[in-house]
């Protein structure tokens, strides 16, 4: 059998193929299979799609036929290419795409020819293919490839014929063919399909995969990128099954019994564990590190000491120099002072003294001696000295002095303010101390009563906080549900119901303020009361200040209670806001392999179930079980019995689910008389039987009778093509 | 080999391909590859664009080439009738009543009422949330439904074709 995962090699034995051997193409909506008539298996099969990626180097758009191949991504840009299928439902409608596919198929078959393919073609089509499509396909084959003749047959019927030849089913029976896009039930009488009684429901393997894909994407929104169509198809083929009794199977999972756990499959996505936590360092390690740190510290300290000693030396020479200078000034006469000052660069003796004081202070500091507090000295000087200009009337001052006076006034005010604040702080501290002492005294005097008082106060406060919280929530503060951000639109109704009366009033004020303007003369702000408006507007949330005070008091009380009462349990959640600021924000839980796991439990049988219950995906047509019954009802009276007693053959890729045969038998049993026998048979190979049946048919003489040439088609026209219908069964088993 | 030489041509001409496209296409004479068909599924040893992967745009067994039948830039003939349109154009109402057609073999609607399943878990669902219209199996799932963002609610509804489509 052809392996679809590897690109089929070009067939090399074309020269061995006899002339005019018919080509057999099973043109399914999912896979296309092609081979020579009379052979046991198709030469190869491939996904019936065309991709149009861009060649990275040249920018050309090329056509890639068949399954998506990741190894081509290097050379081709697939980002803007979508898979194109020539099928709409189970009917071919895009003949350009079809031609690309046929080009590829014929080329891979190794066909050589001079502007023509000299082989008749037998191609499968869906039951009751519209004549337009059949005609288009025939035209394509005649015009592009100039084939001598073509015939069209139904894949499901070919599959039935093949299994009949294998002895799996009788000439009379029913074929249930579930393909990629649709499921057909066709009754067979004496090896011929009774299309009058055929039924089709638009559910196929594609829909199962799509359903599974969409379900998983909704359940695992973080892994959507991993849930590709191909991967889901693979999961479906590997894990999906049909429950023998859907409802009891569901119950197993709803109860959460161990059996359900057994049945749940887990798909582990690629996941890289975070680097393991570092082991606590050994003592040696710690000691080694400490030694290194110590060494580095030692070096730094040495450097600092060296720097300090040089600085001390510098300062000492400076001090000595300055002292010398002062001494010189003392000694020198008035006339020499100026010269000395000019030489030293200082303007006055005071300045030198200042510099000397400064140098001595920093020298002392460096040597680590106690320094006399500087501010004390400042305080000593009277206000008169510090702010000499303040008492002088303005009229006596120059412009510069006026500026200076302003500055001095400012300085005075700020220093006074600072002093006042300091005093106040001290007083408050004393007050608190006193209160604490008082409380302690009260506690010592009567511990029980004191505790009782504390408790009642705590109870009151917490009740108030609770009430506030409730009110806030009712008013529309959005509650957070179990870690999931609840969206406002979901949890709450319109805007109106989320506002308190206070907030509503505020909104009203804001809107009137915004829209009131321009009516008449704008006198806003003329009166002082106008400005009160902003005060009222600004207050959002009625008693927030109160609440804050209460919360602080509550926290204090709780702390106190915890201190003296061992039985006290702080109410959780109260004063939460206060505590939250103290607690560090919890780090998000590190992702584990479990977060990268996709589990398939109910989905394993829920998805294929849509074949039996299409209503699950909103299709109101009947499922496979009822489909057989519907087909029986359409049978002509005289043939009814034949078919009902015959075998029911399951074929097509979508019947590969395990358990479908048993389930179908059970469903049919429920709808048939008690003693009726029901035989549901699985096809020998649901995927390739159709091709095999067609291959056999194409090799028989019957094919030549039904195949028509281009000339015949043109002469007879569409009306005749409508009646083109193979007679499948008059092939002898030994042709 | 005939095929190989054609490929070499196509490779050497790929630079001038853009020019070739603009010329009126002549049946069977064009060598420049513009819509070369590349086969998918190259094994690990394949270097794409090597001689076995790229197909000449001219296949010797074809009477008329794809590019001639559907010239680049010509939208004529590229509009495909969808299945619905095809069926409408078939005029099945003119067919004899007993002739089976694509439409007549369509399955009838089910005779049984559709069973209701929980949209999230798939379990049997006795309840429907009046707000989201999602079906649910028990109170836990109801809670989950209520905390679902709208996008997901619509996604679950769309699974059974019941989503509200705003056009």
Boltz contact constraints between the chains, C-beta under 6 A:
constraints:
  - contact:
      token1: [A, 6]
      token2: [B, 41]
      max_distance: 6.0
  - contact:
      token1: [A, 6]
      token2: [B, 43]
      max_distance: 6.0
  - contact:
      token1: [A, 7]
      token2: [B, 39]
      max_distance: 6.0
  - contact:
      token1: [A, 7]
      token2: [B, 41]
      max_distance: 6.0
  - contact:
      token1: [A, 7]
      token2: [B, 42]
      max_distance: 6.0
  - contact:
      token1: [A, 58]
      token2: [B, 14]
      max_distance: 6.0
  - contact:
      token1: [A, 62]
      token2: [B, 36]
      max_distance: 6.0
  - contact:
      token1: [A, 62]
      token2: [B, 38]
      max_distance: 6.0
  - contact:
      token1: [A, 63]
      token2: [B, 37]
      max_distance: 6.0
  - contact:
      token1: [A, 64]
      token2: [B, 38]
      max_distance: 6.0
  - contact:
      token1: [A, 64]
      token2: [B, 40]
      max_distance: 6.0
  - contact:
      token1: [A, 66]
      token2: [B, 40]
      max_distance: 6.0
  - contact:
      token1: [A, 66]
      token2: [B, 41]
      max_distance: 6.0
  - contact:
      token1: [A, 67]
      token2: [B, 40]
      max_distance: 6.0
  - contact:
      token1: [A, 67]
      token2: [B, 41]
      max_distance: 6.0
  - contact:
      token1: [A, 69]
      token2: [B, 40]
      max_distance: 6.0
  - contact:
      token1: [A, 69]
      token2: [B, 41]
      max_distance: 6.0
  - contact:
      token1: [A, 69]
      token2: [B, 42]
      max_distance: 6.0
  - contact:
      token1: [A, 71]
      token2: [B, 42]
      max_distance: 6.0
  - contact:
      token1: [A, 72]
      token2: [B, 48]
      max_distance: 6.0
  - contact:
      token1: [A, 75]
      token2: [B, 48]
      max_distance: 6.0
  - contact:
      token1: [A, 88]
      token2: [B, 82]
      max_distance: 6.0
  - contact:
      token1: [A, 88]
      token2: [B, 83]
      max_distance: 6.0
  - contact:
      token1: [A, 89]
      token2: [B, 83]
      max_distance: 6.0
  - contact:
      token1: [A, 91]
      token2: [B, 83]
      max_distance: 6.0
  - contact:
      token1: [A, 93]
      token2: [B, 80]
      max_distance: 6.0
  - contact:
      token1: [A, 93]
      token2: [B, 83]
      max_distance: 6.0
  - contact:
      token1: [A, 94]
      token2: [B, 80]
      max_distance: 6.0
  - contact:
      token1: [A, 96]
      token2: [B, 70]
      max_distance: 6.0
  - contact:
      token1: [A, 99]
      token2: [B, 66]
      max_distance: 6.0
  - contact:
      token1: [A, 100]
      token2: [B, 37]
      max_distance: 6.0
  - contact:
      token1: [A, 103]
      token2: [B, 37]
      max_distance: 6.0
  - contact:
      token1: [A, 103]
      token2: [B, 59]
      max_distance: 6.0
  - contact:
      token1: [A, 104]
      token2: [B, 37]
      max_distance: 6.0
  - contact:
      token1: [A, 107]
      token2: [B, 55]
      max_distance: 6.0
  - contact:
      token1: [A, 111]
      token2: [B, 61]
      max_distance: 6.0
  - contact:
      token1: [A, 113]
      token2: [B, 61]
      max_distance: 6.0
  - contact:
      token1: [A, 115]
      token2: [B, 63]
      max_distance: 6.0
  - contact:
      token1: [A, 116]
      token2: [B, 63]
      max_distance: 6.0
  - contact:
      token1: [A, 117]
      token2: [B, 61]
      max_distance: 6.0
  - contact:
      token1: [A, 128]
      token2: [B, 100]
      max_distance: 6.0
  - contact:
      token1: [A, 128]
      token2: [B, 101]
      max_distance: 6.0
  - contact:
      token1: [A, 128]
      token2: [B, 102]
      max_distance: 6.0
  - contact:
      token1: [A, 128]
      token2: [B, 105]
      max_distance: 6.0
  - contact:
      token1: [A, 130]
      token2: [B, 86]
      max_distance: 6.0
  - contact:
      token1: [A, 130]
      token2: [B, 90]
      max_distance: 6.0
  - contact:
      token1: [A, 130]
      token2: [B, 102]
      max_distance: 6.0
  - contact:
      token1: [A, 132]
      token2: [B, 86]
      max_distance: 6.0
  - contact:
      token1: [A, 144]
      token2: [B, 62]
      max_distance: 6.0
  - contact:
      token1: [A, 144]
      token2: [B, 64]
      max_distance: 6.0
  - contact:
      token1: [A, 146]
      token2: [B, 63]
      max_distance: 6.0
  - contact:
      token1: [A, 195]
      token2: [B, 100]
      max_distance: 6.0
  - contact:
      token1: [A, 196]
      token2: [B, 100]
      max_distance: 6.0
  - contact:
      token1: [A, 198]
      token2: [B, 105]
      max_distance: 6.0
  - contact:
      token1: [A, 199]
      token2: [B, 105]
      max_distance: 6.0
  - contact:
      token1: [A, 199]
      token2: [B, 107]
      max_distance: 6.0
  - contact:
      token1: [A, 200]
      token2: [B, 105]
      max_distance: 6.0
  - contact:
      token1: [A, 200]
      token2: [B, 106]
      max_distance: 6.0
  - contact:
      token1: [A, 200]
      token2: [B, 107]
      max_distance: 6.0
  - contact:
      token1: [A, 201]
      token2: [B, 107]
      max_distance: 6.0
  - contact:
      token1: [A, 214]
      token2: [B, 159]
      max_distance: 6.0
  - contact:
      token1: [A, 218]
      token2: [B, 152]
      max_distance: 6.0
  - contact:
      token1: [A, 218]
      token2: [B, 155]
      max_distance: 6.0
  - contact:
      token1: [A, 250]
      token2: [B, 123]
      max_distance: 6.0
  - contact:
      token1: [A, 254]
      token2: [B, 123]
      max_distance: 6.0
  - contact:
      token1: [A, 481]
      token2: [B, 147]
      max_distance: 6.0
  - contact:
      token1: [A, 484]
      token2: [B, 147]
      max_distance: 6.0
  - contact:
      token1: [A, 486]
      token2: [B, 147]
      max_distance: 6.0
  - contact:
      token1: [A, 602]
      token2: [B, 122]
      max_distance: 6.0
  - contact:
      token1: [A, 606]
      token2: [B, 122]
      max_distance: 6.0
  - contact:
      token1: [A, 615]
      token2: [B, 114]
      max_distance: 6.0
  - contact:
      token1: [A, 617]
      token2: [B, 160]
      max_distance: 6.0
  - contact:
      token1: [A, 618]
      token2: [B, 160]
      max_distance: 6.0
  - contact:
      token1: [A, 618]
      token2: [B, 161]
      max_distance: 6.0
  - contact:
      token1: [A, 620]
      token2: [B, 109]
      max_distance: 6.0
  - contact:
      token1: [A, 621]
      token2: [B, 107]
      max_distance: 6.0
  - contact:
      token1: [A, 621]
      token2: [B, 109]
      max_distance: 6.0
  - contact:
      token1: [A, 622]
      token2: [B, 107]
      max_distance: 6.0
  - contact:
      token1: [A, 622]
      token2: [B, 110]
      max_distance: 6.0
  - contact:
      token1: [A, 627]
      token2: [B, 107]
      max_distance: 6.0
  - contact:
      token1: [A, 630]
      token2: [B, 108]
      max_distance: 6.0
